[in-house]
Amino acid sequence: MARPLYAYYGDDFTGSTDVLEALASAGVRSVLFVGPPSEALRARFADCQAFGIAGDSRSRTPQWMSEHLPAMFRGLGALGAPVVHYKTCSTFDSSPAIGSIGRALEIGRDVLPGPFVPIVVAAPHLGRYLVFGNLFAVASGVVHRIDRHPTMRSHPVTPMYEADLRRHLAAQTALRIGSVELPALARGTASDVLAACVAAGDQAVLFDGVSEEDLAQTGRLLWRDAQASRLFCAGSSGLTYALLAAWRRDAVIPSEAPAPPSIRPSDALLVVSGSCSPITARQIQFALRNGYHGIPLDPAAHLGSGEAQIGESVVREAVNNLRAGRSTILYSAVGPLPPGATPSDERLGQRMGELLARILAGVPQHRRVLLAGGDTSSHAAAQLNLSALTWAASLEPGAPLCRAHADRHSGRDGLELVLKGGQVGSEGFFERVRQGR
């Protein structure tokens, strides 16, 4: 059995595959489990160095977290990895009522106690930057403070009204949070500042970052501390990239990434989207203009009493198009919801997952699917009864092509799956997925 390096819980499916990609493409043998693994399933991946569990806490209440996250964190801690990571979205969107990162910090600190909880959110590869504790994110090539970001300031469930992440977290937890800011990273005094934070009683420490070198410095500090005492950490895949830099420096992993695998194009792509993001809207519109068949889904109808009849019609239409070799998109929105509209709850994601499962049963030879939208992906993918995912290829940052592992009699083993957050991907991303490059 390989020595574990890293274990993580992703607060949604898309973010979980982002970390899987970062690790596996760097040569770290990795697996992402769809729920807590049995001993038998764990044994199938005994040669892995990194283990993840894809979750959906981003869309859950603090009460749900209190009931479910302790067991998740204990299970990850039992793997013996020096680092256990609560993986959040890089936009850090959350609230006291839904997806509370503050509550997750409290639970992780209680279950897996350590000297402090590092919080690393900056992810330059995704256009996410942290400056004096304030989060900035790119949209359409322009950097915005997160509370002025055109999408995140009006997110339908967890809008970001505060860019200072310590103030943002103060509404979710009473934990005392310190910070290691850019000047300390620039002067090479980050270690001294971190020690001062811990000595002053800070229970968590937020790390600034705008560059790969900033992440590399942070990674060296955290890996040093993790080898002395296991660290429970929180934040984006920026933490993963920080640790990868430290592992390369210490020759824990190869200095050169392995050659990327070759992936064949798919005759057709099936897309299921519950995203309200303008970025996803542009991707849908681009694909429809370029020959994809679109099937709009009315959320109210699919959650109403006539869902069975409507669903049968949707499945039949999708199956017929895929059999004819035509890429097909099922979508519940094209861009942001109108003012005053109520966002759909997890039931819509579940319904979309049920439709997906029925479509795949109708075209068992179809092997490539894209799920768009963080919450949608989490709840829809749960309907496929998968056991695990492994990395197959990188396409664009944050949205890799994954290979599904499932019971061999289910017809889902070997399914190729991309899970895309709302803010991820270029305009022609769907076609890149179909082509596998």
N, C-alpha and C positions, 0 to 999 in steps of 0.2 A: 504494500500500500504506500502511495506517495505521501510525502510530508505536506500537510495542508499549509498553504500560505495565507488564504483569504476566504472568508465566508460572508455572504451578504443576503439581505432581504430587500427586495425591490418593492417600493410602495405602489408601483403599477407595472404592467407587463412590458410596456415599451421601454421604460427606464431600465428594467431588468435585462433586456436584450442589449441595451447600450453597453452595460458593464460586461456582459458576456463577450461582446465583440472586442472591447478594449483588451480584455485578458487573453482570449484565444488567439487573436491576430498578432499578439506579441509573443506567442509561443508558450503561454501558460495553459496547461491542459485544464479545461473548464467544462462545467455542466450547469445548466439552470433547471432546477426541478420545478414542476408545476404542483406546488404544495409540499408539505413535509414528506421526505422520502422514507419508504420502508427500508428495512435492513437489506432486503433482497435487491431493491433498486439501487441503493447506495453501493452495494457490492459490484453492480454492473459497471460502475464508474470509479472503481477503486484506484485507478491510476491517475485520477484527477488531482490537481493541486488547488483548485478553487471551486467553490460550491455556492450556488445561489438558490434562493427560493423566490419565485415570482408571486407577488402578492397584489392586493388591491386596497391597502390601507389609505391611499391618497383620497379615496372617496368614502371613507368610513368615519364614524364618530369617535370621540375619545373613549366612550364607554365600550365600543366594539374593540378598540385597541387594548383597553385594560383586560378584556376577556381573552383576546387571541394572541397578542404580541409576546407576552411573557413566555409562553411555550415555544413560540418560534425562535426567540432569542436564546432560550436555554438549549434548544436543539442545535442551533448554529454554534453556540459556545462549546458544546460537547464534541464538536469535530476537531477541536484542538488548534485551530488557526490563530496566529498572533493578532489578526485584525478581524473584527466583526463589524460590518458596515450596514447601517440603515440607509439605503439608497433612496434619495429624494429626487424629484424633478429639478433640473438645473434652473428653472424659473422660481423655485422655492414657494410656489403658490400653495397656500394652506390657510386655515383659519382656526379660531378656537373651537368651532363646531364641526368642521369637516377637514379631514386630513391633517390634524394637528401635529406638526413636527415637534412642537414643544412637549406634547404628551409622549410621543415616541422616545424623545430624549430621556424623559424621566423614567420610563419603563426600562429602557436599555441600561441606564445607569444603575438602577436597582438590581436588575437581573445579572448584569455583567459588570460589577463595580471595577473601577480603575481610577488612576490619579486624576483624570479629567476626560471630557468627551470632546475630541476634535470635531469641528464643523468646517468642511471644505466644500464650497459651493462653486467657486470659479471654475469654468471649463472653457478655456480659450478656443479649443477645437470646435465648440458649439457656439462661439460668440457670446459667452457669459463671462462677465468680469466683476470682481469685487474690489471696491476702492473705499478705504476708510469705513468698511462695513456696509457700504451701499452697493446694491446689486444693479448691474446694467446688462442689457441683452440686445442683441442685434435683431432687427426686423427689416427685411427688404434692403439689406446692405447698410442700414443706418443704426447706430448705437443709441438706445434709449435707456433712461433710468427706468427701472422696472415698473414704478407707479405711473409712468408716462408712456409705457410700451403700448402700441395701438391695440394689441390683443390682450395682454395680461392685465391691463388696467380695467378691462371689462369682461374678464373671464366669467362664463355663466354660473359657475359654482363657487370658485375661490378667487375673486378679483384681488389684485395686489394694490393696496392703497398706501403701502409703506415700503420705501426702498431700503431704509436702514434695518438690516436684518436683526439686529439686537432689539430694536424697538418692536419689530414685527413679532419676534419670538416672545417678547415680554407680555404680549397679550395672550400667549398660550401656555406659559410656564413661569414659575417663580425662580427657576434656576438662575444662578448668577453667571453671566456670560462675559468673558474677557475677549480680547482681540490681539492678533499679531498683524500689524498693518504694513503697508507698502514700504515706508521708510526703514523699518527694521529689516525687511527682506533685502532692500537695496544696500543697507550698510553691513549686512552679514551678522546682525545682532538678534536675529529671530529667536535663537536658542535662549538668550538671556531674557528676552521679553516673555517668552513662553514660561520660563522658570518663575519669573516675577508674577505672572498671572496665577500659576498654581499656588505659589507661596501666599498670595493675597486671598486665596479661597475661591477663585473662580472655578465653577464646577464644569463649565464648558468653555471652549476657546474657539473663536471664529478666525479663520485665516484669510487675509486678502490675497488677491492674485489677478494679474492681467496677462501673464506670459507663461510659456512653458518652463522658463527658468524659475519663476516664482513657485510653480507647482513642484519643481524638482527639489527646491530648498525645503518646502513643506514636507515632501515625501521623505527626505533624509531624516528630518527631525522625528517624524511619526514612526518610521521604521525603527529608528534607534530606540524609541520608547517602547514600541510594541514588542521588541525582543526581550526587554526587561520585564514587562508586565502587559498582558493582553489589553488591547485597546478596543473599546466600543466606540465607533465613529458614526458621524452622520454627514450627509451631503450628496453632491452629484457625482457623476462619473469622473469629475475632476480629481477626486480623491484616488480613484483607481489609477489614473494617469500619473499622479504624483508618486504613488507607490511603485508603479512600473519603472519609473526613472530611478528610484532608489535601488530596486532589485537589479537593474542592469548595472548600475555603478558598483554594486557589491558582488556581481557575478552570480547572483541567485538564479537569474534567468539568462538566456543568450543575449548578447549585445545586439544581434541582428534578428529582425523578425523573419519568420519563415516565409517562403514564397507563397503568394496567395493562390488558392485553388482555382481551377478553371470550372466555370459553371455554364451549362448549356442554356440557350434560350428556351422559353416555354411557348407553346403554340398560342396559348391564351392565358390571361391573368384574371383572377377573380378578386375584386376589391370590395371590402365591406367597410363603410365609413360612417362613424357617428360624430365626427369632428365638426366643430363650429368655427374652426380657425380660418382666417382669410387665406393663409398659405395653402391649406388643404382645398379650399374653394378654388383657388387658381389651378391646382393640380387636377381637380375634377373637371373643370371647364376645359383645360388644355387637352385632357384625354378624350373628352366627348367630341371636341373639334377634330380629333385625329383618329376617329373610327371606333372608339370604345362605345359600347351600348350602355346606356344609363337606365337604372330603375330607381326612381325616387320613392322613398318610404315616408309615409305620414306617421309620425310617432304616436299621435292620438289614436289613429286607426289600429296600429299594431299593438296598442295596449288596451284596446277596447274589446267588446264582446264579439265583434265580427272578425277577430284576428285570424282564426283558423282558415276561413275562406280566402281572406286577402293573402295570407301567407302561402297558401297553395298556389295561387296565381303567380306570386313572386317567384316561388321555387321553380315552377314550370317554365316561366319566361327565362330565368337565369340558366337553367339546365339546357334549354333549347339553343341558346346563344353559345354557350360553352361547347356543346357538342358540335356546333357549326364552326368552331375555332375562333369565335369572336370574344375579345376581352370584354368583361362586364363589370359594372360598378353598381353596387347597392349603396344608396346614401340617404341619410336622414336630414341633412342640412347642406346648404351651399353658402358658407360664410356665417357671420354672427347672427344670433337670434334677434328678431325685432324687439324694440323697447317694450318692456312689460311682459314679454313671453317668459313662461316658466320652463326652466331646463328640465329635461327628462331625467328620471332617476335610473338606478342600476337595472331596472326591469327592461329598459329599452336595449341596453347592451346584451342582456340575456336573450331577449327575443331575436336580436340580430345574430347571436351565436347559434340559436336554434335553427334559424333560416340557413345559416352557413352549413351546419351539420347536415341538414336535409338536402341542400344543393350538392354537397360532396357525395352523399349517398347516391344521388342521381347520376353523377359523373365520376365514378370511382377512379377513373384513369387520370383525373385532373390532379396536379401535384403542386401548384403554386398559388398562394393566397396572400393578399396584403390586407391587414387590418389597420385602419387609420383612426386615431383618437385615443388618448391615454386611457380614459375610463372605459370607453367602448372596447378597446383591445383586451383589457383585463377581464371584463365580465363576459365578453363574447368568446374569448379563447377558453374560458373555463367550461364552456359547453362542449368542447371537442374531446374531453376525456384523454388528454395527453399526459404522459408521465414526465417528460423532460425535453429540453431543447439543447442542441449544441450548435456552435457557429459553423456556417457553411461558407459564407463569403461576405466581404464588405462592399457596400454599394455607395451610400453617402453617410456622413457622420451621424451616428445615433440611430440608424435604422438598418441593421444587417439582415442578410438572408440567413435564416436558421433552419436546421433540420429537426423535425419532430420525432420523438421516440414514443411509441405507444404499443399496446398489445398488438401483436402481429396479425391477429384476426380482425382487428377493428377497421382496417383499411386506411388508418391514419399514420401508420409507421412509415417514416420517410417523407411525409408531407413537408413541402418547403414553405416557410412562413416568414413574412416580414411584418413587424409590428411598429407602426410609425406614429410618433406623437404629432400633435397638431402643428407645432412650430418647426417641424423637420422636413427637409427635402426641397429640391429644386422644382421648377414648374413641370418639367417632364419626368418627374421621379417615377411615376407609375410604369412608364415604358422602360425605364432603366431596370426596374424590378422584373418586368417580363423578359427582358433580354439577359438578365443576370450579370449586368456589368455597369 
